[in-house]
Amino acid sequence: MEEHSPLAQFEIKKLIEIPLGGIDASFTNSSLWMMISIILATAFLTLSMRGRAMVPGRWQSMAELVYEFVANMLRDNVGSGGRRYFPFIFTLFVFILFNNSLGMVPYSFTPTSHIIVTFAMAVVVFIGVTIIGFIKNGTGFLKLFVPSGVPWFLLIILVPIEVISYFVRPISLSVRLFANMMAGHTMLKVFGGFVVSLGLLAGWAPLLFIIALTGMEIGIAMLQAYVFTVLSCLYLHDALHPGH
């Protein structure tokens, strides 16, 4: 892939070769930036809450804001029964948020711009909520596929549709995040190329567009972390309350 191609920024590069039997488990640039995201997120949450001041400072206020935001999201979409799943939902939100946000740093890498990363997270959510649904409700979880108050002859059509839509969830969940992150970064690269090729005199228009697009991309990075997490909360609600 050519270095100046808008898609070159998404190329997976091996940093450490790790052959594991017949599997290539090499440590890549994607692995590196996911580790950086985890380290920075852990450092941010740990250091900001170390003092636990009654009157919070700037960093503690930011950490508490993230905590309350996710807690309210979980409470509003799942109810009190979802409280025990807060650690997973919080971790999911913070992990995606840091990966998306760090991807805006020049010369960085955005793991969430790869479908394999977003699909892996979506599959974990899908399998998790399915297991929870059967543990909590047994076969009553299958009520999720049978809309209440619908005549029996319509169920012949609606039940297959509900089943298909349920199994499509990990695909739609992963593609939404991957596509938004990849499209945004590609546009930034394309307009950046315009600025370089046109020069400063003629490239001021695409440069202004890049500045505006960068601000929008930062907002999208945060929004997509929210969308992925809130949809996970809705799926968890369906698992806990399949008849509602």
C-alpha positions as CSV (number, residue, x, y, z in Angstrom):
1,M,0.0,0.0,0.0
2,E,1.4,3.4,-1.0
3,E,2.6,5.6,1.9
4,H,0.6,8.6,0.7
5,S,-2.7,6.7,0.1
6,P,-5.5,7.7,2.5
7,L,-5.8,4.0,3.4
8,A,-2.2,3.6,4.3
9,Q,-2.9,4.8,7.9
10,F,-5.0,1.7,8.5
11,E,-2.3,-0.7,7.6
12,I,-1.5,-3.3,10.3
13,K,2.3,-3.5,10.9
14,K,4.0,-6.2,12.8
15,L,6.3,-4.9,15.6
16,I,7.2,-8.2,17.2
17,E,6.9,-11.5,15.4
18,I,5.2,-14.1,17.6
19,P,4.5,-17.4,15.7
20,L,2.2,-19.5,17.9
21,G,1.9,-22.9,16.2
22,G,0.1,-22.2,13.0
23,I,-1.3,-18.9,14.3
24,D,0.3,-15.5,13.7
25,A,0.0,-13.9,17.1
26,S,2.5,-11.0,16.3
27,F,2.4,-7.8,18.4
28,T,1.3,-5.1,16.0
29,N,0.8,-1.4,15.9
30,S,-2.9,-2.0,16.7
31,S,-1.9,-4.0,19.7
32,L,0.4,-1.3,20.8
33,W,-2.2,1.5,20.7
34,M,-4.8,-0.6,22.4
35,M,-2.2,-1.2,25.2
36,I,-1.5,2.6,25.3
37,S,-5.2,3.3,25.6
38,I,-5.5,0.8,28.5
39,I,-2.5,2.3,30.3
40,L,-3.6,5.9,29.8
41,A,-7.2,5.1,30.9
42,T,-6.0,3.3,34.0
43,A,-3.6,6.0,34.9
44,F,-6.3,8.7,34.4
45,L,-8.8,7.0,36.6
46,T,-6.3,5.9,39.2
47,L,-4.4,9.1,39.6
48,S,-7.4,11.4,39.3
49,M,-9.2,9.6,42.2
50,R,-6.1,9.0,44.4
51,G,-6.8,12.1,46.5
52,R,-10.6,11.6,46.8
53,A,-11.0,15.2,47.8
54,M,-14.4,16.5,49.1
55,V,-14.0,19.4,46.7
56,P,-12.8,17.7,43.5
57,G,-10.1,19.2,41.4
58,R,-10.1,19.3,37.6
59,W,-9.0,15.7,37.0
60,Q,-11.2,14.2,39.7
61,S,-14.2,16.1,38.4
62,M,-13.5,14.6,34.9
63,A,-13.3,11.1,36.3
64,E,-16.4,11.5,38.3
65,L,-18.2,12.9,35.3
66,V,-17.3,9.8,33.2
67,Y,-18.4,7.6,36.1
68,E,-21.7,9.3,36.6
69,F,-22.4,9.5,32.8
70,V,-22.0,5.7,32.4
71,A,-23.9,5.0,35.7
72,N,-26.8,7.1,34.5
73,M,-26.7,5.5,31.0
74,L,-26.9,2.1,32.6
75,R,-29.7,3.0,35.1
76,D,-31.8,4.7,32.4
77,N,-31.6,1.9,29.8
78,V,-31.3,-1.2,32.0
79,G,-32.8,-0.3,35.4
80,S,-31.5,-1.2,38.8
81,G,-31.0,-4.8,37.8
82,G,-28.1,-3.7,35.5
83,R,-26.0,-2.3,38.4
84,R,-24.0,-5.5,38.8
85,Y,-22.9,-5.2,35.1
86,F,-21.5,-1.6,35.6
87,P,-17.8,-2.6,35.7
88,F,-18.1,-4.2,32.2
89,I,-20.2,-1.4,30.7
90,F,-17.8,1.2,32.2
91,T,-14.7,-0.6,30.9
92,L,-16.3,-0.9,27.5
93,F,-17.1,2.8,27.2
94,V,-13.7,4.0,28.5
95,F,-11.8,1.6,26.3
96,I,-13.6,2.7,23.1
97,L,-13.5,6.4,24.1
98,F,-9.7,6.3,24.6
99,N,-9.0,4.3,21.4
100,N,-11.2,6.7,19.4
101,S,-9.7,9.8,21.0
102,L,-6.1,8.7,20.7
103,G,-6.7,8.0,17.1
104,M,-7.0,11.8,16.6
105,V,-3.3,12.3,17.6
106,P,-1.1,12.8,14.6
107,Y,0.9,9.7,13.5
108,S,-1.1,7.5,15.9
109,F,-3.2,4.5,15.0
110,T,-6.9,3.9,15.6
111,P,-7.7,0.2,16.5
112,T,-11.4,0.9,16.3
113,S,-11.1,1.7,12.6
114,H,-10.6,-2.1,12.0
115,I,-13.7,-4.3,11.8
116,I,-11.9,-7.2,13.5
117,V,-11.5,-5.1,16.7
118,T,-15.0,-3.7,16.7
119,F,-16.5,-7.1,15.8
120,A,-14.6,-8.9,18.6
121,M,-16.1,-6.4,21.1
122,A,-19.6,-6.8,19.6
123,V,-19.4,-10.6,19.7
124,V,-18.4,-10.4,23.4
125,V,-21.4,-8.2,24.1
126,F,-23.7,-10.5,22.0
127,I,-22.5,-13.7,23.6
128,G,-22.6,-12.2,27.1
129,V,-26.1,-10.8,26.9
130,T,-27.4,-14.1,25.4
131,I,-25.9,-16.1,28.2
132,I,-27.3,-13.7,30.8
133,G,-30.7,-13.9,29.1
134,F,-30.8,-17.7,29.4
135,I,-29.4,-17.7,33.0
136,K,-31.9,-15.1,34.2
137,N,-35.0,-16.3,32.3
138,G,-34.3,-19.8,31.1
139,T,-36.4,-20.6,28.1
140,G,-38.5,-17.5,28.9
141,F,-35.7,-15.6,27.2
142,L,-37.2,-16.8,23.9
143,K,-40.1,-14.4,24.6
144,L,-37.8,-11.8,23.1
145,F,-38.6,-13.2,19.7
146,V,-42.3,-13.3,20.2
147,P,-43.9,-9.8,20.2
148,S,-46.7,-9.7,22.7
149,G,-50.3,-8.9,21.5
150,V,-49.6,-10.0,18.0
151,P,-52.1,-12.4,16.2
152,W,-50.7,-15.9,15.8
153,F,-50.8,-15.8,12.0
154,L,-48.5,-12.8,12.0
155,L,-46.0,-14.5,14.3
156,I,-45.1,-16.8,11.3
157,I,-43.6,-13.7,9.7
158,L,-42.5,-11.7,12.7
159,V,-40.6,-14.5,14.7
160,P,-38.1,-15.2,11.8
161,I,-37.6,-11.4,11.4
162,E,-36.9,-11.0,15.1
163,V,-34.5,-14.0,15.1
164,I,-32.6,-12.6,12.1
165,S,-32.4,-9.1,13.6
166,Y,-31.1,-10.5,16.9
167,F,-28.2,-12.4,15.2
168,V,-27.4,-9.4,13.0
169,R,-26.8,-7.3,16.2
170,P,-23.0,-7.9,16.4
171,I,-22.6,-7.0,12.7
172,S,-24.5,-3.8,12.9
173,L,-22.9,-2.9,16.2
174,S,-19.4,-3.4,14.9
175,V,-19.9,-1.9,11.4
176,R,-21.3,1.3,12.8
177,L,-18.2,2.0,14.9
178,F,-15.7,0.8,12.4
179,A,-17.2,2.6,9.4
180,N,-17.5,6.0,11.3
181,M,-13.9,5.9,12.5
182,M,-12.5,4.8,9.1
183,A,-14.5,7.2,7.1
184,G,-13.6,10.2,9.2
185,H,-9.9,9.5,9.2
186,T,-9.9,8.9,5.5
187,M,-11.5,12.3,4.9
188,L,-8.9,14.0,7.1
189,K,-6.1,12.3,5.1
190,V,-7.7,13.2,1.7
191,F,-8.1,16.9,2.6
192,G,-4.7,17.0,4.2
193,G,-3.3,15.8,0.8
194,F,-5.1,18.7,-0.9
195,V,-3.4,21.2,1.4
196,V,0.0,19.8,0.7
197,S,-0.5,19.6,-3.1
198,L,-2.1,23.1,-3.4
199,G,0.4,24.8,-1.0
200,L,-0.4,27.5,1.6
201,L,-1.6,30.1,-0.8
202,A,-4.3,28.0,-2.5
203,G,-4.7,25.4,0.2
204,W,-6.2,27.7,2.9
205,A,-9.8,26.5,2.0
206,P,-9.2,22.8,2.6
207,L,-7.1,23.7,5.7
208,L,-10.1,25.5,7.2
209,F,-12.2,22.5,6.4
210,I,-9.7,20.2,8.1
211,I,-9.8,22.3,11.2
212,A,-13.6,22.1,11.2
213,L,-13.6,18.4,10.3
214,T,-11.1,17.7,13.2
215,G,-13.5,19.2,15.7
216,M,-16.3,17.2,14.3
217,E,-14.2,14.0,14.4
218,I,-13.4,14.5,18.0
219,G,-17.2,14.8,18.7
220,I,-17.8,11.7,16.6
221,A,-15.1,9.8,18.5
222,M,-17.0,10.5,21.8
223,L,-20.4,9.9,20.2
224,Q,-19.5,6.5,18.8
225,A,-18.2,5.4,22.2
226,Y,-21.6,6.4,23.6
227,V,-23.6,4.8,20.8
228,F,-21.8,1.4,21.1
229,T,-22.2,1.4,24.9
230,V,-25.8,2.5,25.0
231,L,-26.8,-0.1,22.4
232,S,-25.0,-2.7,24.6
233,C,-27.1,-1.4,27.5
234,L,-30.3,-1.9,25.4
235,Y,-29.3,-5.4,24.5
236,L,-28.6,-6.1,28.2
237,H,-32.1,-4.8,29.0
238,D,-33.6,-7.2,26.5
239,A,-31.7,-10.0,28.2
240,L,-32.9,-9.1,31.7
241,H,-36.5,-8.2,30.6
242,P,-37.3,-10.2,27.4
243,G,-41.1,-9.8,27.8
244,H,-41.0,-6.0,28.0
